[in-house]
Amino acid sequence: MIRGVIVMNDRGKPRLVKFYEFQPAEKQQELIRSIYRVLCSRAENVSNFVKVDSLFGQDVRLVYKTFATLYFVFIFDSSENELAMLDLMQVFVETLDKVFSNVCELDVVFNFNKVHTILEEFILGGQVLETNSSEVVKTVEEILKMERAANSIKVVPSIPGWQGR
Amino acid sequence: MEQLKTIGRELAMGSQGGFGQSKEFLDLIKSIGETRSKNEEDRIVLREIETLKTRLANPNTPKFKLKEYLIRLLYVEMLGHDASFGYIYAVKMTHDENLLFKRTGYLAVTLFLNEDHDLIILIVNTIQKDLRSDNYLVVCAALNAVCRLINEETIPAVLPQVVELLGHQKEAVRKKAVMALHRFYQRAPGSVSHLISNFRKRLSDSDPGVMGATLCPLFDLITTDVNAYKDLVISFVNILKQVAERRLPKSFDYRQMPAPFIQIKLLKILGLLGNGDKKASEHMYTIVGDIMKKFDSTSNIGNAVLYECICCISSIHPNPKLLEAAADAISKFLKSDSHNMKYLGIDALGRLTKISPEIAEQHQLAVIDCLEDPDDTLKRKTFELLYKMTKSSNVEVIVNRMIDYMININDNHYKTEIASRCIELAEQFAPSNQWFIQTMNKVFEHAGDLVNAKVAHNLMRLIAEGFGEDDDTADSQLRSSAVESYLHIIGEPKLPSAFLQVICWILGEYGTADGKYSASYISGRLCDVAEAHSTDDIVKAYAVTALGKIYSFEIAAGRKAEVLPECESLIEELLASHSTDLQQRAYEVQAIVGLDAHAVENIMPMDASCEDIEIDKSLSFLDGYIQQAIEKGAQPYVSESERSGMSNISNFKSQEQHESLMHSLRFEAYELPKSSMAPHVPPVLASSTELVPVPNPYNHTEVHYSATPMPSVSNAGSSELKLRLDGVQKKWGRPSYSSPVPSTSNNDAPKIQNGTTQRDSVGSANSKARDVSYDSRKPQVEISPEKQKLAASLFGGPSKSDRRQSSSSQKVPKNNSHSANKSHVEKTATSDTVAVKTSQPPQDLLDLGEPTGTSIPPSLDPFKQLEGLLDLTQDSTTLNTGGGSGTDAPDIMSLYADMSLSGQGNENPLSTGNDSASLLSGFSDAANRNGHGVNTVPQLTQQLSKGQNHKDSLEKDALVRQMGVTPSGQNPNLFKDLLG
C-alpha cells in the first residue's frame, strides 16, 4: 500500500502532507526532514527511487520527482510497483496542472484543500483508486460545482484555473 | 507543466491576491517564506496560533471565515506546530449541512485526528448520516473519512451502511465502499471476516473500476492465505486476458495502455497464486507471454507492466520460454540509459537468479557498470543482487567490493546492513581461514560498533575451535595468524570496542600458544591496550583477564610469571577501581600469580574455551548443603505448584505448558486461595492451564511438604527463602520442578578435564544440558527443512548450497556440547552434506545468539566454606561442584575447577552488577551464617531477575561461558536476520 504522499519545496517546506497511517505531528516533521535530507543528497540524472527502510521499516521505498520548485514524494511498500508509482505521480501533477491551469507552488500552498480533494480521488486509504486524469478532473469539478452552489455567499473568488474549464 | 514558475513569480502573483484566500493568509505564507531562521518562523507561527485561537473561539465568526481559519490551522500543523486546540472546530464543521464546509471539516479531521482520538466518537453519528445521503458526493466524502477515522470499536457502527453501499448505483461510491471495507479488513480482520465473500462478488462488478478496486483487498487476502483463492486463478487469468485484449471501455486506457494498474495488480496476484503451484502456473503462461510480447517500451507504465511480468514469471512455476522472454526484457532494461530502468533490471535480475543463475552471468558487465554508478540507489540494489549471487568462487571479489563501499558511506543503518552481509557471506563462503580473519578484521575496523556483538563472539569461537577440520595444525596455524594480525593491528588508534575485545581475548588465549611471542611481550601489548582505552571498562576487563591467562599459562608451563612493572601498576590501579568487576578481575589475576603450577593448571587449563559446560538447573549440588540446613532446623522449600495445590509436576510436558502459561497474559480471574486444598491431586495437573498458582499460607505449605514425596531436597531447602523474597519466588520456584532434567543430562555429559568431581559446571552452562537433553532435538528436525529451503531458493546451484552447509557444519561441532551429537555431526560433516543439513542444528547458532546483559552466577555458597581457607575474592561464577558433600577438601578442588571455568569464561564485562552483588552476598553470607542458613537463593534470584526469565538467561549464560564471553547486548536481532 501507499504509506504517504508528500509535496515539499526545494527548501524542505512541506506543502502537502498526507500519511495513510496516522503519524503524530512531531513524527511527521521528523520524517519530512529526513526525507528532505535524502532528496537533497541525490545527484541529478539518477534514478527516482530511494530505499527508505531506515525511516519507515522493512522494504519501504519512495519515489520522488522534482517539478520546478517542488518535490513530489510517494512512499509505499513492496505491494506497489516503483515505475507505476512514478507514473501515477506524473498523472497527479498533470491533473493539478489541468485543475489549476499551469500549476505553481503557490497554487498548492493556498489551495491545499483542493489538492487534497484531487489526491483523494487518486488514492484512497493507501490504495490506487483511479488513474485517469480526466475522470478525476470531472469528479473534482463536480464537487466544486456542488460546493459553489451550496455556498451561495461566494466567499471564494474564482480562480482563473477553475473558470477555464 | 514542467515549466512551473519560479518562486519570485509566484510571490508576485501571490501579492495580487489571486488565490481565493484572504490577504491575511497570503501574508502569513509570504512572511514564512521570507524567514531566514527556524526561530523567526516559529515566532510567526506562534503569533498566528494566538490569532486563530481567539478567532475560532469567537461565536460570531461567520462560517466562511471559520473555514479559512481551519485551513490556516491545517497549514500551521503541517509546519509542525500543535494545533490541537482547534480540533473541536473541525469536528463541528463536519456537522454542517453545506457541502463545502462539510468537506473542509472532513478534510481537517482526517488530517488532524488518528482513529483512536476521543473526538472521533462525535463524528461517527455524522458519518452514519452522511453515508445515507442522497448526494453521492456527500457519501464519497463520508467514505473518505471512514477510511481514515474508523477504528476497530467503531467499525460496527458504520459497517452495515458501507456494505449496503457496495450495491450503490454510482460506481465511484461502490469503488470507495470496497476500499472502505478493505480498510476495515486491514484494521481489524475479525470484524469483517463474514463479509469477505463480498470481495469475490464485486470481482464481477459491471464496472471495471470497481473490479480493479476489489483486486486490492483480494491481493491482501491472498497474501495471507493463498490456498483459499486457488479457485480464482482462472477468473483472474480471464480478466487479465480481457484487459490485455482491450475489451475494457476506452476510458480505462492509460497512455495508450489498457488499464495498466489493473494489469499490474493482477500480475502480482497471479505471482502469488502460481508460486510453487505447477498446475495454477500453467494457466498463466499464455497470457503472461502475450502481455510481454505486446508491451510498449516507450512509456514508464509500459515498462512497469513488463517488470511486473518478470516478477510474476520469477514467482510462478518456471517455464523455459517465459524465462527466456524475461531474460530478454532484463537485458533491455539494463541497456537502457535511464537509471530507473537499470534499477528495475537489476531488481528483476535478482529475482530471476534464484531460478536460473546463469542469467546474471550474461549481464556481468552491465552489473559491474551499475556498481560503479554514482547513483546510490542503483548501487545498493546492485549490492543486493551481488549478495544474492555470491558463491564460493566469487566471494572474495564481492565481499571486498562491499567492504570498500561500506567504508565510504555514512548512513549507519545501511552500513550496519552491509557489514552484517559481509560477515554473513564471509562465514558462509570463506575460501581460507586467513582470508576470513582478514575480512572480519576489516569489517570490525570500520564498522565494529555497528555490528552485532554476537559476530565478535562468533569470530572468537571460530578461532578457538578452528574450522572443524580434524587437523590440529591447521587450527593452530589459524590461531597464530590471528595473533599475528592482531598484534599488527593493535597499535592503530580508534579501534572499535568490540574489536578490541576480540583482540584481547585472542591474545590472552593464544598469544603465547605457539611460542613465537614471549609472555612479557604479549602482556606488555595488553597493558598498552588497557591504558590506551582507560575509559572503556569492558576493554579493560578483557585485557586484564587476558593478562591473567597469560600468566597462568606461564606458571602452568613451569616458568615463573614475570609481571612487567607496567602490568603491575595496571593491576594495582584496577584493584582500586570503582568498577567492582574490574576490581574482582584484578584480584583474581593477583591471586593467580601467587599460586603454584598445579593449582593454576586447574584454574586455567590451556585452550579450555571450547570445553563443554553442563548446567545443573536444579542446583542439585546444593542438596547436601540443604540437607544440612534442614537438619539444623531450617524450613524446607515448597515449590510454587505445591503451594497452589498442584503437587506433582514431574513430567516435562506439563512443565512446559506451565511455563508457557506463565509468560502470557492471563485473562481468567484468579482463583480464591484455597487454604484447605488437598495436597495430593496429581490429576489436576492435566488441566494446569486453568490453574493459577496462588501462594498459600506458609504454615499450610509446611504441612504440604511433609505430606508430599518431593524428591529434590534442594526444593525443600530453599523454601526458607521465600519468607524473605516473596516477589522473586515465582522465577525461582519453577526450576525446581525440573530437577530430573539435569541429572539425566549430566550423566551423558562430557566432563571437564580438570574436574576432580563429577559435577563441574553446574549452574552456568545449563542451556546445553537442556538443549541437548531434549530441546535441541526438536528444532533440529523442525527448522532444518526451512534452512534447506532457504539454501535451495537463495542459491540454486548445488555447489553453493554444499558450501553453505558444510561451512555451517564446520562451525557446529564444538559448540554442540552433546558428546554423542558431536560425534554424529562430525561424522556426517565428512559425508554427504545433504545429510548434514538435517542433522545440523543451525539454530544452535541462533541459540547462542541471544546476548544477555547479565551473567548469572548460579551459586555463591562456596564462599562460606572456603573463605576461611583462601582469601581469594571469588568470581561470581564460582560453582559448587562438590555435590554438596560439605567437606572441605573436595570443595577446594572444586573451587579450583570453578576458577578455571570462570577464568576462561569470565569475560563478561557487563556482569559488574552481578559481581558486586555476589561479592556483597559473599560477605553477607558470612555474616548470616548463624542466621538463616541458606541464602544462596536470594542472590541467585536477584540476578535472575535481571534477565528476562531465568530459563532464557541461564541458557544465554551457558552460551556465554562456552564462548568465553558475554555478548554485550547490542543489536540482538541483527544476527538472527543474517541467519535467516
Chai-1 contact restraints between the chains, C-beta under 6 A:
chainA,res_idxA,chainB,res_idxB,connection_type,confidence,min_distance_angstrom,max_distance_angstrom,comment,restraint_id
A,P14,B,M78,contact,1.0,0.0,6.0,A-B,restraint_1
A,V17,B,M78,contact,1.0,0.0,6.0,A-B,restraint_2
A,F22,B,N114,contact,1.0,0.0,6.0,A-B,restraint_3
A,A25,B,E77,contact,1.0,0.0,6.0,A-B,restraint_4
A,Q29,B,G80,contact,1.0,0.0,6.0,A-B,restraint_5
A,A43,B,P374,contact,1.0,0.0,6.0,A-B,restraint_6
A,V46,B,H339,contact,1.0,0.0,6.0,A-B,restraint_7
A,V46,B,D375,contact,1.0,0.0,6.0,A-B,restraint_8
A,S47,B,H339,contact,1.0,0.0,6.0,A-B,restraint_9
A,S47,B,N340,contact,1.0,0.0,6.0,A-B,restraint_10
A,S47,B,Y343,contact,1.0,0.0,6.0,A-B,restraint_11
A,S47,B,D375,contact,1.0,0.0,6.0,A-B,restraint_12
A,S47,B,T377,contact,1.0,0.0,6.0,A-B,restraint_13
A,S47,B,L378,contact,1.0,0.0,6.0,A-B,restraint_14
A,N48,B,N340,contact,1.0,0.0,6.0,A-B,restraint_15
A,F49,B,Y343,contact,1.0,0.0,6.0,A-B,restraint_16
A,F49,B,T377,contact,1.0,0.0,6.0,A-B,restraint_17
A,V50,B,T377,contact,1.0,0.0,6.0,A-B,restraint_18
A,S54,B,H413,contact,1.0,0.0,6.0,A-B,restraint_19
A,F67,B,L4,contact,1.0,0.0,6.0,A-B,restraint_20
A,A68,B,L4,contact,1.0,0.0,6.0,A-B,restraint_21
A,T69,B,I7,contact,1.0,0.0,6.0,A-B,restraint_22
A,N81,B,I264,contact,1.0,0.0,6.0,A-B,restraint_23
A,N81,B,A304,contact,1.0,0.0,6.0,A-B,restraint_24
A,N81,B,E308,contact,1.0,0.0,6.0,A-B,restraint_25
A,L83,B,N300,contact,1.0,0.0,6.0,A-B,restraint_26
A,L83,B,N303,contact,1.0,0.0,6.0,A-B,restraint_27
A,L83,B,A304,contact,1.0,0.0,6.0,A-B,restraint_28
A,A84,B,I264,contact,1.0,0.0,6.0,A-B,restraint_29
A,A84,B,A304,contact,1.0,0.0,6.0,A-B,restraint_30
A,L86,B,N300,contact,1.0,0.0,6.0,A-B,restraint_31
A,D87,B,N300,contact,1.0,0.0,6.0,A-B,restraint_32
A,D87,B,I301,contact,1.0,0.0,6.0,A-B,restraint_33
A,D97,B,M1,contact,1.0,0.0,6.0,A-B,restraint_34
A,C104,B,L4,contact,1.0,0.0,6.0,A-B,restraint_35
A,C104,B,K5,contact,1.0,0.0,6.0,A-B,restraint_36
A,C104,B,E10,contact,1.0,0.0,6.0,A-B,restraint_37
A,E105,B,E10,contact,1.0,0.0,6.0,A-B,restraint_38
A,L106,B,E10,contact,1.0,0.0,6.0,A-B,restraint_39
A,L106,B,G14,contact,1.0,0.0,6.0,A-B,restraint_40
A,V109,B,I29,contact,1.0,0.0,6.0,A-B,restraint_41
A,F110,B,F19,contact,1.0,0.0,6.0,A-B,restraint_42
A,F110,B,Q21,contact,1.0,0.0,6.0,A-B,restraint_43
A,N113,B,I71,contact,1.0,0.0,6.0,A-B,restraint_44
A,N113,B,L107,contact,1.0,0.0,6.0,A-B,restraint_45
A,H116,B,L107,contact,1.0,0.0,6.0,A-B,restraint_46
A,E120,B,N144,contact,1.0,0.0,6.0,A-B,restraint_47
A,L124,B,C147,contact,1.0,0.0,6.0,A-B,restraint_48
A,L124,B,M179,contact,1.0,0.0,6.0,A-B,restraint_49
A,G125,B,C147,contact,1.0,0.0,6.0,A-B,restraint_50
A,G125,B,M179,contact,1.0,0.0,6.0,A-B,restraint_51
A,G125,B,R183,contact,1.0,0.0,6.0,A-B,restraint_52
A,Q127,B,M179,contact,1.0,0.0,6.0,A-B,restraint_53
A,Q127,B,C216,contact,1.0,0.0,6.0,A-B,restraint_54
A,V128,B,F261,contact,1.0,0.0,6.0,A-B,restraint_55
A,T131,B,Y254,contact,1.0,0.0,6.0,A-B,restraint_56
A,T131,B,F261,contact,1.0,0.0,6.0,A-B,restraint_57
A,I143,B,L137,contact,1.0,0.0,6.0,A-B,restraint_58
A,M146,B,L99,contact,1.0,0.0,6.0,A-B,restraint_59
A,M146,B,L137,contact,1.0,0.0,6.0,A-B,restraint_60
A,E147,B,L99,contact,1.0,0.0,6.0,A-B,restraint_61
A,E147,B,L100,contact,1.0,0.0,6.0,A-B,restraint_62
A,A150,B,N98,contact,1.0,0.0,6.0,A-B,restraint_63
A,A150,B,L99,contact,1.0,0.0,6.0,A-B,restraint_64
A,A150,B,L100,contact,1.0,0.0,6.0,A-B,restraint_65
A,N151,B,L100,contact,1.0,0.0,6.0,A-B,restraint_66
A,V155,B,F64,contact,1.0,0.0,6.0,A-B,restraint_67
A,V156,B,G20,contact,1.0,0.0,6.0,A-B,restraint_68
A,P157,B,G20,contact,1.0,0.0,6.0,A-B,restraint_69
A,I159,B,G20,contact,1.0,0.0,6.0,A-B,restraint_70
